[in-house]
Every structure is written in C-alpha cells, then in structure tokens.
Amino acid sequence: MTLRVHFVNTGPDFPYAYYLGVTSAVRAFGEKVKLWLVERPVTGYLPLLEGKVEIVDYPHALPPMPILEGQSDHFRRVAIFDNCVWRIVAEYGGTVMGLDSFTLEPFHDLLEPDKEMLVGLDDPAGVDTETGWPFCMHGATCRAGSKIAEAIYADSTKALRGECPGGRHQAIVDGRLRFGGAGIIPFLNRVLQNKDRLSVAEFGQLGGWERGDPLPEFYIWREDGELLHPDCRTIPFYATSRKETFSGITEETVSEGNTLLSLLVEDTLAKEERRPAHRPPQKRYRFHLLGLVHLPCSETFMGCAFTQKIVKLSKMLLSLGHEVILYGAEGSDAPCTEFVQTHALSDIRRQWGDGDNRPECDGLGYQWRKTGFRHDFNAARTATTMKYYNNCIGAINERKRPDDFLLVMQGMYQKPIADAVKLWLTCEPGIGYRGSFARFRAFESAYLQNFTYGSQNPGKCVNGNYYDRVIPNYFDAKDFPFCAEKDDYYLYIGRLITRKGVHTAIKAVEAIGGKLIIAGQGELKIDSPNVEVIGYVEPEQRAELMGRAKAVFVPTLYLEAFGGVNVEAQLCGTPVITTNFGVFPETVVPNVTGFLCNTLQDFVDAARKVDELDPHVIREHAERYLMKNVRWEFDRWFEDLHQLYLSATVPGTLGWHHLEV
C-alpha cells in the first residue's frame, strides 16, 4: 500500500516557511504528498501549491475541546493539528509531517516490512530512560490500520476533552493541557509501550547539538561543527512553539544565502521553486442560478439529481466568496445570497399533485417517494413551467449586470430563459444529460463531453473547445461517512428500472447465494430468497446501507453520464461493481476501488472478490470528488471565462493569450 505524507494546516495564513516545507516534501515524495486544510488560509503561499500537491479540506468535525478555553490561538492550532494529523494517519496510514519542516530525501524505505511504525530518534542516549523524550513525532510513519496510531488519536481526543489519558508522560498537569499534550505526549507514551513494533532511525538529527543545549536557531548558520547528521532525511525548523521564527523565514532572508536553511533550499529546490511568482488575488463574481420548476431547491428532495447539484453548487460558490442569486419554487432553502421565488407550491400541487396533502408529501401533493418525481421534461410545457420561465426572465433582467454569470442547470429545458436574458457568460455547469446548447459547458465526464461533440457533429472531425471543461459531480463529505467494517450483504440503490441494471445485480447475487438489498424509487416485484426490497431511503439510512455493504452494484445498461452512486459508495469505503462503459472507466480503478464487468461471469467473480479490496484506499480515491476539492475546478473555469469576457468587451485585454506575470 502506498504511504502518503500528510501535512495539516490549521490557521488563516500560509507563510513562506510552510510553502518550503510542502514543496521540499513534493520534491522528495512526488505525488504521495497530501495537504489537509482544517481552515483555508486567506493569506500566504497556498495558491502557489495548487496543481502541484493534492489539497483537500479536512472532512471531519473537530471533537469538543473544553481544555483549550483561554489558550492562545497558536496553542489551540497546534493542538488541533496534533489531533487531526493522528486521525488522518490512523485512518489512512502514512507520515506525520509538520509544516515547520524541510525534507531532503525520502525515508519510507526505513520502515521495516515486519514493523507497524517508523519513528525518528530525538535523543539516542535516552531510548530506555524513564523520563527521557527519546523519539521525534516529526516524520513518524504508520501503516494503514495501525493500532498504535489509533491509540494515539484516541489519547489525543481524550486530552482535548480534559480527560488525562495516562501514560509515562502526563498530557494534563494541574488541570491544564501541556504544550504537545494532544500530540507529542500521547505519541511518546504509546511508542514507549510498543517499542518491539517500531522501526527506529536517525533521519531527523541535527549534529553539533547536545541535549541540554538551548534549541538552535535552526535557520542561523553555525560554525561550530557539522550541523547535519550524514543520514539526515528530514528535519524540523525547530520553531513549532515560536511564531516569530516563521516571520523570519521569508523569500528575502532565504535568498541572502547566509543561513543553514538558505543552503538547504539552494541545494534542494530549483530557483523558480525558491522564488515563486505570486498569483493575483482571487476575483469574486455574481451568479444567477436557475432552480427547478417541479421541486423546491431543498435538501428534502436530494433524491433528485438536479436538486443535489443546485444545492451543493450554491454552497461551493458561497464558500469561495461569490454572490449567488437563486430562482425557484416556494420552499427552496438552498443557501444563497438572495432567493427569488418564481412560483408557489400550490402551482406544483395543481400541476402534478393527486390532492394528497399528508405531511409525507412535503407540499407536492403526491407520494413522490413511491412514484418518483413528476415533471414535464419530455412533454409539452405546462402552465406552471411557463410561469417559472416568465418570472425568471423578469427577475434576472431587473438584476443583471453585463459581467454576471447565468448558470443553466437543465440544458435545453431552460434555454428559453437564457435566450431572453442574453447574458454573455451563460454556462451549463453540470452537464450529465443529453441536449446542451450553451457556449460554455462543463461536462460531468470526458465520456459525455466526447459523446456530445460527436452526436452534435455526426460523421465529422471536429475541434475541441478550450472553454468547455470536464468537472465531475461533487459530494458533501458529511453525507457519506467512511466505514471500514462491512456486513454480509450487497446493495443496489437507484431507480428501479430495467436500464439501471437491477436485474443484473439480482442474477449475480443469486449465483453466489448472497444477500442483495434493493433501495430506490419505484416498484419492483421480485420473488427471491436472496433479495430484500426496501424502497426509498432517506439520506442517513442511505449512507448507513452504503457504508456497511460488502459492495454496491451499479450495473447500468445505458451509457451512464456519471452515475453518482458509484462515487457515493466509494466515499463510504465500499467497492463498486459496474458495467465497463460510459463513465465508469473514468471513476472506477479496476481491482482497487471496484470492478468493471462485461459478462455475468464478470459480475459473479467481482462479487466474490470484493473482500480483497482495501476500504481506506477506496475512500482516498473518492475524495477527489468532494465539494471541498471540486469547487476549485469551478473557480478556475469561471476565472478563465471572465477573462475571456474581458477580452471581448475591454479593448486591449487578452483572453486565451492572457498570461499572469
């Protein structure tokens, strides 16, 4: 299993020292480096790492931390870092790396095959002392599922709750958390209890410094001997508890060349890495987001793919500081800057309802969980739809500015609004359907992008479009919690129609004598001792079913544009069993996150082999689709489109040829 190198940022700034730490690790470890953001920095060097390292937002809620009340911001951030990094390493395996560090060479090869954890010696003479602090948490490396790492994380969480976890070194003294009480102290206690399960190396040692001496000013050149241990692979800046030290590490001081850090940086990093070009501040835009006719834009109706995309896209845009004006039905509660109601729930009930006003109908007037959602997508436009069109057009024309974006979420169905509003920056940002028209389009998969180009230009060799993008569907981490422990059943979840391949799932599970749970909208009559049909499930039950399943079947017969269920399952750490066409070759890593199947034998073999796949690896792969990551792809696309708009409207401004200085 590949061991990752994990950095965690917990503050609003990302200084040059942090940039050096991550950049040096990328030089040593390549694509294995991952930067987790508990708090997204608003200043500093983080934008310069985008595209060079995997950057993700920390997906878990922080534990209660009553013992941190009254502590300084710096103390709190270090404690949060300690807790978060040990949770990450316990869950995924890999290396604990402080942003206050510099990596010279990779060191994962020092973890012996029969050992659980690699640690560095901080003081070789103190390995067996009762009170010494012999090991260094910096660079500690664990295999996935490490019991030592799990115990350290549990002790860290106890300490933050004000409960002393015990051990040789006390995390809490006189009712106060010691500095390092949520990290280094639980780490020391647990590794001292498990020395037989450790590989030990001196990969982070500073020579010429004796225990008892003052901590060296790491970035000041010393002339009293050899400073670096000959086998040194990675070393901290020795500035964890001293914020002022970081303020002294700047591009200017490092470039002067009279410090130890200067020499390390010069020897290790290329000039363009040492003195990177700064990107301009991020621009903020205004978006007119088209909601739905047949449903309010509300998390109540997240069983509708369009609703999911609208609600989550609005959240992503707001998180990036943009302005969102949402147009839709009464009852819409998606977060936005301004909501414009275009029609009432009574319009929906009158158009599609059965006169059923029970609470479980949620104001729609019919049992949508059983029947599926009703609409006029493939029929003559109803009076309610025409009312929606007219009110959208009027409201947008009252509010629009020339450089606003119009986000069309349903393709040709909403084209009458786009035609009447005539905004230059009209986009279709989530094309998972056939039938698109906008000048600027983001497709959910490369398959669908190429399918669209071909179907719109049959028999022709066509050029691509620089301003079309492939941006996948996006998911909220809280909706799909990771689950490593599986129960003895398979799951099919989706619409209960033949083209979704539900009968393929039934045949495969029957062939191995397994159990299949089927959930989703619609009716399915099946008489099989291997199958349990449970109907529509709410989001919480959906996540539970996915997380505990041995595997999730997504055997769609038609060419699936994205098939969100397959990513949702992977986010839960559950392998998927899919067909081998449409989007699935893009989203499924064969024999790693699931199986791509062509014949019934393939489906049967896959069902038998799912236990061989690692849930941690499956989850890690799927995190690429989290909202917190995908939003940056949207932001870059909108930035490129706005620059193109400027080139068309401001004389002398470049569009595609624009270069940042």
N, C-alpha and C positions, 0 to 999 in steps of 0.2 A: 504494500500500500504506500502511496506517495505521502511523505511527510511534508506538511506545509509549514511556513514560517509566518507566525501571527503577530501583527502589530495592532495595538488598540489606542485610539485617540479619544480623550475624554474632555477636551476643552475647546473654547471658541477660537483659539489661534493654532496655527500650524507653522512654527518657526523654521528657520533655515536648518537648525540642528536636526529637527525631525526629518526634514527633506533629505539630509545627508544620510541619516540612519536607514530610511527606507530605500533610497537609491543604492546605497552600498550593498544592502541585502539582495536587491534585484540583480546587481552585477554578479553576486556570488551564487544565488539560488535560482535565478531566472523566474519562470512562471509560477514557482512554488510560493511566492510571497503574497500575503493577503493582508489588507489594511481594513480593520473594522472601525467604524465610527459610532461611538456612543453619542457624541454630539458633533454635528457637522460644523467644521470651522468656517468662520465668516471672514477671517483674515489669514494671510500667510501663503504658503507654498503648495497647498494641496492641489490646486488646479494643474500644476505642472506635472503631477503624477498620473493624471487621468490618461488612460490608454497605455500606460507603462506598467501598471500594477492593478490587481483586482481590488477594487474599493467597494465595500458593502457597508450598509448600516447595520448596527448590532440589532438582531431581531428579537431579543428577549426583554421583558420588563425587568427592571432592577429590583432586587429584594429590598424590604424595609431596612432602613439604615439609621435607627434612632441614636446609635452611639456616635454618629458623625455630627450631631447637632452642636453648633457652637465652634466647630473646627474651621480652619481656614479653607478657602476654595482649593488651594493646592493640595492640602492634606486630603480633602474629600476626593479630588480627582485621582490621586494616587491609589486610594482605597478602592475606588470604583474600577480603575484599571486592573488592580490585582484580582478582584472578584470576577470581572468579565473575562480576562485572559485565561483564568483557570477553568471557567465554564467552557470556553471555546476548546481548549486543549483536551479537557476531559471528554468532550463530545466528539471532536473530530480527530484528535491526535495532532502532533506537530510540535512546534517550538515556541516557547515563551520568549518574545523579543521586546525589549524596551525601546521606545522611540529615542531614548538617550543612549544610543549605541552606534558602533561602527563595525561593519563586517568586512573582514579581509579575505577569508576563504570559507568555503562550505565545510560543515563539520558533522553532517548526519551520518557519515561513514564511521564515526566513533561510537555509535550506538550498536553494541554487540547483538548478534541475532537472538541470543537467549535471554536478553535483558529487557526490562519494561521501560526504563527511563535512563536518559543520559543527563548527567549533571556536571558542571564545571567545579573544580576545586578553587575555593577562595583563599584557603589557608591550608596547604598540605600538612603542616605540622599539627593542625587541630582536628584532624579527622575523627579521632576517638576520644576527644575530651568531652567532659560532661557539660561544660558551659561554652565551649567554643562555637563559632559560627563558620563551620568549615566549607559549606557548599554555597555556590552562587546560583540564584534563581535565574539570572540572565542566561539565556541560551538553553535552559532546561528543555529537553525533548522527550516526548512520550509517544508511545504507540496508541492508536485509537482504542478506546475502551479501557485505558489504564486505570486500575483500581487505586493506584497512588494518586493520580491526578483527580479522580472522582472524590477521594477523601480530602485532598487539599481544598477543592472547591467547596465541599460541604463544611469544612472548618472555617473557611473564609466567610461563608454566608452566616454561620453561627456568630462569628466575631462581629460582623456588621449589625446583627440583631442585638448585640450586647451580651451574648452568651459566650463565656470563655470556653473554647473547645478543648482546653487541656493540652498536655504535652510538656516536653522538657523546657521549652521557652514559652513564656506567658504572652498571649496576644493582648490581654487586657490587664492593666495594673491600676489599682485604686479606682476602679470604675471607668477608666479612660482607655481607649484603644491606643496602643503604641503605634508609632510610625512603622509601617510594614506589617502591622498586626493582621491585615486582611490578605497578605501575600507571602512575604519572605518568612514570617514566623510559622504559619501553617506549613509552608513548604519545608522548612528546616525540620520541624517536628516529624513530618511524615517520611522524609527521606532518611532521617536518622533511625527510624523504626524499620526501614526496608532496605538496608544497605546491600543485602545479598541480591536484590533485584535491580541494581544500578550498574550502569557503565559510568566510570569516572574519568574525567580528562581535564588537563590544564589548558583549555582552549581560550581562556579569557584572562590570562595572568599578566600583570604588569611587573616586570623585573625592576630591581633598584628601589623597591618599596617594601619596607618591613612592617609587619603587624605592630601596631602601637604608634607608628608614624602618623602625622596628620594626613588626611586624604589628599592626594596630589591634585594640584590644579591641572587636570588632565590635558587641557589644551595649551599649557605653557611649557615651552621647551626646557628640559632639564639637561644639565651637562655632567651629571654625577654618575654616569654609567649607562649600561644598556637598559633601555626602558621597556622594550617589548620582549616577552618570552619568545624564544625561537619558534615554538609551535603555536603561537597565538593565532587564533582564527577569528575571534570576535571579542570586542572589549566595549564596556560601557563608558560613557563620558564621565562617570563618577560625579554626576550632578543631579541625581534624582530628587534630592530634597532641597535643592538650591536653585530657585527660579532665575536668580540674577546671572547664573552661569550661562544659561541659554541665551540671554540677551547679549552676551559677549561673543557668541558664535554667529558671525554674520558673513556674508559673501566677502565683505571688505577685509575683515580680520583674518579670515582663512586665506585669502589671496595674497596677504602680505608675506606669507611663507616663513614666519619666524616662530611657529608653534608646532608642537608634535602633530596636532590634528591637521595642520596645513600639509605636513609631509605625507601623512596617510592619505589625505584627499587627493593630493597631486599624484601619488603613486598608483592610486586605485581608480579614480574617476577621470573620464575624458573632460576636456576643457568645457565643452557645451553642457556637461552634467554638473560641473562645479559652478558655472556662472550661467544658469538657465535664463532664457528670455521670458519675461513675465507676460502673462495674458492680460488683456484689458478686463476691467470689472464686468461682471455678468449683466446683461441687459434684462429689463423687465418688460413684458408685453401684456396686451389685453386680448382676451379670448371670448368670443361669443360661442357658447357651447350648446348645440341643439339637443334637447331632450327627446322624449318619446310621446307619441300620441296615445298609445294603448295602455300605458302604465305610468305611474309616478316614478321619478328617479329616486328610489329609496332602497336601502339595504333590505327592506322587507321582500323585495322582488329580485334578489340576486340570483334566483334560478334562471332569470333571463340574461343571456349573454350581453345584449346591448346595455341593459341596466348596469351590469358589472363594470363594463368598460367606461361608461359615463361617470359613475360614482368614483371609480378609482382614478380615472384620468383627471378629474377635477381636484382630487386630493393631491395628486402629484404636482399639478401646476401650481396650486396654492403653496405647497411645500417649497417650491422654487422661487416664491415671491411674486408670482404673476397674478393678474387680476382675471377672474372668471365670472362671466355673466351667463347664468343657466336659464334656458327657456323650456318650460314643460308643464305637465299636468299638476293640478292641485294635489297636495300630499307629498310632493317632492321634497326630500330633506337632505339631498346630497350637499356637502359643504361647498360653498361658493361665495363670491364677493357680493353678488346680487342675484336674487331669484325673480324671474318674470313668469307669472302664471299665465299660460296661454289658453287653458280650458279647465273645466271642473271635473271632479269625479262623477258628478251626475251625468255629464256628457258621455263618459266611458260606460257607465251603467246603462244609459239609454241606448247606446250603440251596440254593445256586446253582452250586456247582462241578461240574466234569467229572472230577475226580480228577487234574487236571493240576497237578503241584507244581513245574514248572520255574520258575527264577528270574524269567523274564519275566512270570509270572502275579502276582507281587508278593503272594503269600499268598492270593489269591482263589480259586484252583483252576480258573481258566478263562482263555482268551486274550481278555481284555477289550479290548485294543487293536483286535482284529479284529471282535469280535461286538458291542461296546457293553456298557454296564453292565447287570447283571441285578438285578431288584428285584421288589417286589410292590405297587407304587404303584396299579396298576389291577386288582388281583386280591385274592382273599381273603387276609387277613393270615396270614403264616406263623408257625411256632413261634418262629423267630428274632426276628421283629418283636414278638411278644407278650413275649418275654423282655426285649427292649430297653425296651418300654413299662413293664413292671413294675419293672425296675431303675432306670429314670429316675425314676419316681414315688417309689420308696422313698428314693433318694438325695437328691432335691430336698426332700422333706418333712423329712428329717433336718437339712438345712442352711438352709432358707429362713428369711428374716426378712420381716416384713409389707411393707416397702418395697422388696423386691428386684424386679428385672425378670425375667420369663420370656420368652426370645426363641425364638419358634416359627419354624423355618426352612422347613417344608414344609407349611404350611397344614393342611387337613383331615386329612392323613395323621398328623399329630402331635397332633391335637385330644384324643385320649384322655388324653394326658399333662397337657395344660392343664386339662381338666375335673377331673382327680383332684387336681392340685396347688393349684388355686384361688388363684393369686396375682393381686392386684388389677391389677398392672402387667404384664399379659400382652400381648405385642406380636407382630405379624408384621412384621419389619423389612426384608424383601426380597421383596415380592410380585411375582414375574414369572410367576405361574401362575394358573390359574383355580381357584376354590374356596377362599375365605378366610373366616374366622369371627371373628377377634379383635376386641375393642372398639377397639383401637388398631392402625392398619395404615399401613405405608409402602410405597407402590407404586413400581415402577421407572420408570413413565412416567405422564403425565397421561392418555394414551390408556387404559391399563389401569385406572386409577382410575375414569374415567367409564364404561368398559365394565362394570366390576364393579357400580357403583351401578345402572346400567341393567338388567343381567341379573338382579340380585337384587331389583329392583323393576320388573318389566316393565309398560310402559304407564302408569307413574305419574310425576308430577312430584315429585321428592324433594329434600330439603335436603342440603347437604353436611355434612361433619364437620370442625370446626376442628382436631381432634386426629388426623386422618388427614393424611399428608404424601406428597408426591412426592419421593422421594430416589433418584437414579439408581444404576445399578450402578456399581461402583468398581474401579479398576485400579491396579496397582503399577507405577510408572514404570520400575523396573529390568527388568520383563518385556517392555517394548515400546520399545526404543531408537529414537531418531529416525534416519532415513536419507533424505538428500536425493537421492542418486543412485539411479536406477531401472534395472532390467534390462528386456529386451523380452519380458515375459510378463505375463499376467493370472492372478489367483489366485481359486479358490473354496476355502474351508476351513470345514468344518462336517459335520454328519451327512449321510451320503449317502442322503438320502430325497427323494422327489419334491417334497414340500411345502416343502422348503428352497429349491427353485427351481434346483437344479443344472443341469437341462436347459435352462433359460433362459440360463444363463451359457454353456453349450456352443454353443447356436444363435447367440448374439451374437458370440462369438469366431470361430466358423466363418465367419460372414458377412463379417468383415473380414480373414480369412486370418491371424489372430493365433495365439498360443500360450496355452493355458489349462492351468495346473497345478491338479489337484484333490487335496485332502488332507482326511482325516477318517475317523471310524469308520464301518464298514460296507463293503459290497461294491457296486461299480458296474462293469457290463460295458459298455464303450463302444469302438467301433472307429472312431477318427477320428485322422487325422494331426495334428490341431490340439490334441489333448488328451493329457495325461500324468497318470495316476492314481498317486499315491504312498502312499496310505493314511494311517494315523495318524502324526502327527509330534509329537515331544517339544517342550517349551516353547522351547528355544533355536532349534531349526530353524523352529518356527512364527514366531518373531519375525524371523528372517532372511528367510523367504519373504515375510512381510508387508511388511517394510521395503524389499525390492528390487523388489516387484511394481509394474507400471505402475498397477494399480488392483485392488481386491478386490471381487468380486461378492458381494452379499448379497441375492439376489432372492427372498426368502421369499414364498411364496404365501399362507400363513395370516397372521393379524394378529399380528405379532411384538410381544411384550411389551417387549423391549428390544433383543435382537439384539446381544450384546456384541461380536461380530466386527467390526461396523461401527465401533465406537469403538476397538477394539484397532488396527485398520488406520490410523485417523486419528492415533492416538498415534505410530505409526511414520512419520507424514508421508505416508501413502498415501491417495489418494482412494478413495471407495467408490461403487459403483453398486448402487442398491437399488430396491425397489418403492416406491410412493408411498402407502403406507397403514400402519396400525399405528403403531409408534413412530417410524418413520424421519423423518417431517416434523419431529419434535422434535430429532433428533440430527444430521441432515444439513442443512447450509446449501447450498441449490441453487447450483450453478455456482461454489462457493467451496471446500467440503470434499468435494463429490461430486455425484451426480446422482440425482434421484428420477424413476423411469421408470414409464410406463403401458403402452407397446406395445413390441413387438420393435424397431421402428424407434428408439424412445427409447433402448433398451439399446445398440443398434448405434451411434447417434450419440454416446452417452456414452463408449463405449469409444474412439471416435476423438478425443474432446476432452479426455481426462484429462491430456494433457501440458500443457494450458493452465493447470492449477491449481498453486498455489504450495505445496510441501510444508511450508514454515515456517508458513504461515497455517493449514494443516490441523492441524498439531501443536498450535499455540497454542489453537485452538478446543477440541481434545480434552482439554487439560489440566484443564478444568473437571471431568472425571470421574476424576481421580487420587485415590487414597485420602487423600492428604495434604490434599485440599480437601474431599472429600465427608464426611470424619469430623466436620467442624464442623456439618454439617447434621444428622447423627445426634445430636450432642451437644446441640444446641439443642432437638431434638424430645424427647429424654429429659428435659431440664431442664423443658420445658413439661409433660410428663406427670407428672413428680414433683411439680410444683407443684399440679397437679390432684389428685393423690393426697392431698397435704397438706390441700387444701380439703375433701376428703371424709372425712378422719379427724381433723383437728385443728380444734376449734371456733374460729370467728372468722377462719380462714385463707381468703383468697380464691384462686380458681383462675383461670378465664378473665379475671376482672376484676382480677387482681393487677397492680399497677404497681410498677416499680422506681423508687426515689427518686433 
